[in-house]
């Protein structure tokens, strides 16, 4: 659930091991002040990696905090970023 404040819609892209895609989406959905509103099915990048596009609502601080926490646990070569439309 989103905290009080300006709520914005953000597009987020995860790229990394296929086995992490569901965990990443779950962590983002469970983050304080962030609501996961949609997710496309993962797209295959190569035999080990996928790309996962998600949309969330929240204030900038909560979304940034959630991304930082997720980023801290990613393996080398994986990424999660805000995507400019």
N, C-alpha and C positions, 0 to 999 in steps of 0.2 A: 504494500500500500504506500502511496506517495505521501510525503510530509507536506505541510503547508508551505507555500511559496510558489514561485513561478514554475509551472509544469510545462515541459517541452517534450516533443517527440524527437527521438534520436535513432538513427540507423547505426547499427554496430555490426562489424564483420570480424568473425573469428576465422583464422587459418591455422591448421595444425593437424595433429594426429586424429584420425577418424574416431578412435576410441574415446577421445575427450569431448567430442561435440555435445553429447547429451549432458555431461557434467557441467560444461561451460554454460549452456542454456539454463540449466537448473540453478547454478550459482547466481547467475544474473537475475533470474526470476525471484530468487529468495533474498536478494540484496535489499537492505533497508532503504525505503523511499523510492524503489525502482519497480515498475510494473512492466513485465514482458508482455507486449501486446500481440506480437506475431513473429513467426519464424518460418523461413523457407526451408524445404528439405536440403540437407547438405549436398553440395556439388563436389564431385570428385576432382581433385587437382592432379594427383598421381596415385600410385599404388599404396601410399601411406598417409596421404593428407587430403583433407577436405576443406571447403570453404562454407561457412554458415553465416547467412545474413539474418539479422534479427532486428526487430523494432521494439523500443522501450519508451516508456513515459516516465519522467521524473524531473527533479530540479537538477541543474548542472552539477552542483556539489555532490549530490547522492550518486549520480551516474558516474562522475569522475572517480569517486571513492570506490565504487563497485568495480570499475575497470582496473583500477590500480591494485585492488586486492586480488583479482583474478590474474592479472599480469604477473604478480609476484610468484605465482605457483606454476606458470607455464614452462614447459620444457624449451630448451634452446631450439630456435627455428619456428616456434609457434608465435602467433600474434593475435591481439584483440584490439581493435581501433574503432573510433568514431569515424563514420563515413560521411563526407560532404555530399549533399544532393546536388 
